[in-house]
Amino acid sequence: MHTIYLVRHAHSSYTPDEWGRPLSENGLEDTKRVADFFDTVHVDRFISSPYKRAIQTIEAAAKRKKLSIEIEEAFKERVLAATSMPHFDSAIKAVWEDETFAHLGGESNKTARGRAVNGLWRILDQGNNSESIVISTHGNILALLLGYFHSRYDFTFWQQLDMPDVYQMLIEKQTMLSCTNV
């Protein structure tokens, strides 16, 4: 059985540079709480989206465990559209209302979920069956990944996620046995 800790990144300072957007002062402070939590559990691997804010969220925890952070493209934030959407709230709601809908140049929920799930299976296939893995990602990807296993992880769930947030999943043979907000 695998233990997966899905981490939504801490609060970031908005910049148009999606990849290089750093954590805010509050977000950096919250990384200490994330590291404190991971001090209390066994971790074999730290994996992150390539985005700076996701890496920064688990950096202190990985350093304390003396483990490196592996970068996995499958857990990068979903592309909502090729250009900035003037009405973000309605744009994001539209992709959640129809999982096959995508804005011009963007990913549908179905496509983004498939990317994340395939990344998860690839990671689980690389290790042994009892690994404990931390995956730092983004709110949409976290909700879509959990939504693969159960429909209760939906748009409303995504809206209620904190920054940062941590969910512990127990997975055996591609079945989620449990999921707990820790």
N, C-alpha and C positions, 0 to 999 in steps of 0.2 A: 504494500500500500504506500502511495506517495502522499506526502504532506506538502501542499502548495500554499504559499502565502502570497496572495495577490495584493499589491500595494498601489493605491492611487497616489500619485505624486502630491507633495505638499504645495501650498499656495505659491504661485509664481507672479512675478512682475510682468505685466503685459508688454510685449514688444511684438512687432510684426514678424520677427525672426522666430518661426515656429520651432526650429531645431535648437537654436541657441538660447532660447528664453530661460533666464535664470530664476531660481526661487527668490521670493521676496524676503525681507528681513524676518517677517513672521514665519514664512516657510522654512527658512534656515533654522530658526529656533525650534520648530516642530520636528526637525530631523533628529534632534536629541531624544525626543520621546520615542521616535521610531527605533533608534539605536538601543535605547533602554529596553524596549519591548523585546527586540531580538537578542539581547543579552540573556533573556530568560528561557530561550528555546534553542534547540539544536538546529543548525543550518549547515547544509552541505554545499549549496551553491547560491550565488546571487546573480540574477539575470535582469537586464534592464532594456527598456526601449532606448534607442540611441539619442533621444532628446535629453538635453542638459538637465531639465527640471526633474526628470525621472531618475537619472543617474545620481544627481545631488541628494535626492530623497533617501537613498539607501547607502550612500557613500560612507557615512560615519559607522553604520552598522557593519558593513563589509570590512572596514579597517579594523574595528574592534575584534572581529572574528579572524582577522588576518587572511581574508579571502579576496580574490579579485572579483570584479564585476564583469560578467560576460554580456556582450551586446547582442540583442536579438531584434532584428528589423520587424519581425512579426508582431511585436508588441508596441510599435510606434502608434501615435495617435491616428485616428481615422482621418482621411482627407474628406472634408465636408464638401468642398468645391474648389475649382481651379483658382478662383478669385475670392476675395473677402466678401462675405454675405452681409448686406446692409441690415438685414433683420435676422440676426442669429437665432433668436428664440423660435421663430416660425420655421426657419430653415432646418434646424435640428429636429423639431417636432415632426416635420414632413418625412424625414428618413426613418423615424421610429414608427410612424403610422403605416408605412408600407415598406417592408423590409427589402423589397427589390428596387425601390426608387433611389435614384442618385441624382444630385445636382450636377450640372455640367462640370466635368473634370473631377468629380468627387466619387467616393465609394458608397455603395449602398450598405445597409446594415448587414445584409447577407454576405456581401463580399468581405467587409471588414471582419465579421465574425469568422468566416472561413479562414482568413489569414491568421487570426489569433489562435483558433483551435488547431490548425495545422502546425503552428509554431509550438503549441503546448505538446502535441503528440510527438513531434520531433525531439523536443527536450526530454520527455519521459522515456523515449526509446534509447536515448544516449546513456542513461544511468542505470542504477540498480533499482529494484522494486521498492526499496524502503528509503529513498532519498527525501530530504526535506529541502525544498527549493523556494527561494524568495524571488518573485517576479514583480519588478517595478514598472508600472504602466500608466495609463491615462483612464479617466472616468468612463468614456465611451467604450473603450476596449475592455475594461474590467467588467462593465455591465453586459456587454455583448458576449463575452466569454462565459460568464455565469449563466446568461440567458440560453446558451447552447444546452445547458444541463436542465434548466427549469424556467418556465415562462414567468415566474414571479419576479425575475430579474429583468425589468422592463424600463420604459421611459421614466416612470415615477420613481423607481429604484435609483436610476441614474441621477435624477434631480436631487435625491436625498443623500447622496454620497458626500462625505466630508473630504477635506484636503488637509492632511493626508488621511487615508483610511486603509485598513488592513482586514482582509478576509482570509480565513483559513479554510482550505478545501482538503478533504480527504478523498483521494481518487484511487480506485482499483479497477484494472482492466477497462479503462475508458468510461467508467461509471463514477459519478460523484456520489459518495456515500454520505457526506455532510458538508455544510458550509456555514461558518460561524463568523460573525463580525467580532474581531478581537481587538 
